Amino acid sequence: MKRDYFKIFLLRTIGNFLVLSAIAGVVLTFAPAVSAEVHYRWDQVIGRTYVVAGQAPTSPAGSAGQGGFGKLVANPPLLIKPMNTDFGVVIPKINANARVIANVDPGNPAEYLVALKEGVAHAAGTAYPGQVGNSVLFAHSVGNFWEVNQWNAVFYLLRELNPGDEVDVFYQGKRYFYQVYDKRIVDPNEVGYLSREADFAKLTLQTCWPPGTTLKRLLVFAKLRSS
């Protein structure tokens, strides 16, 4: 009798442990993405906005930041200190702030997966910030859901960007203010945007879509703001 009771107790204990472990695993796996989503939605509810701290943008004259004095008084935005001014990206609307690893081969998983654990990757062979041409920054999610927490979620909310939104790229201590003008979802084999030339300073941001898969690519296009 006691032996049967012990077996039942042991099985229940093991079962409860496995269930709790599974729940904990799911929470830890999706924590970065869930945290980003919750914070963004809460910011929308309370009207919280963000602006980049530091020097004025390095762009043609007349490219002052968005918003007006009345808005600043009514709802003072929170300041974002760039994570890295040697090469970094800040997107105020979604409170994204990350280091950029330069000259990463987007066709070499062994190379870009290492880089994406540290931040956002700059595609090798594309323009650098401020240069005429197409500068490509990418951050992938992964094919296996249990690997999601191994890569940063800095571009998780990229889908929320719309024409007119601001993207600040820091390079060699200078700040470049880009403005979104388009976005689209494409198939993984549509890689023409990587090599496509531009006669202006263009920025392309890329992440996988939907999050946690490699089914599609979400692309956001921006250009250096002019007077």
Phi, psi and omega in degrees: 000311179296323181295318178297319179298318180296319179298316179297316179299317181295316180296319179295320179297315179296318179298314179297321179297317181295319179296313180296322178296319179296317179297315179298321179297317179296316180300313181293323181296313186262006183305312181300315181291316180296318179299316179298317181295313182297314180298319181295314181296322179293320177301322179295320182295315185267359178074027180281135177232168183228147173226156181277130177279158174114201187290167178292152181301145174269092180201172183303157183303145177093002183264059178288161182296162181286161177097172181225175183298320180299320180294321180295321180290318184290324184211082184302127180285158175274145182274139174251122175270121182306136180293328181207123180263354172287319172196108182205166179225138177229131177238097187304319186303321183251011179053043178265136186208113186210154170287149175247129177265120188281152167058053181257133181285111181289351178261004182240095182304323181299331180272310186285333178292327175293315181297321185287348172284342182259339183166216178262148182255140173263124184291126180302139178089352178263166185297158173264161183309136179088343181278150172292131184130184184259114176261121186249124175243133182223150175217117184265149158270184187236164183288328181262122186299331182286353179259002186303319185287356179278344181241145183295155183255028188298328180259014182302323183263017182304331181298339182280350180285142180225164178309134182100342180288155187264140171227122180255125177244129178256134180211124180052043176082359180251153182250130179243124186260110178257155179233129182294137176233348180194161172207155180201161175249129184229167175285154182302330182277358177274083186255011181299332181296338180290321184256354183296124181283154176223145179266020176215171179282102185251145177236129175243125176253134183228140169213169179280154183214138349295163180306137180088002178229174173237028184291319184223177174235132173263124181243136174239130182249137179220159177229152179300128186291135181249171182289000000 
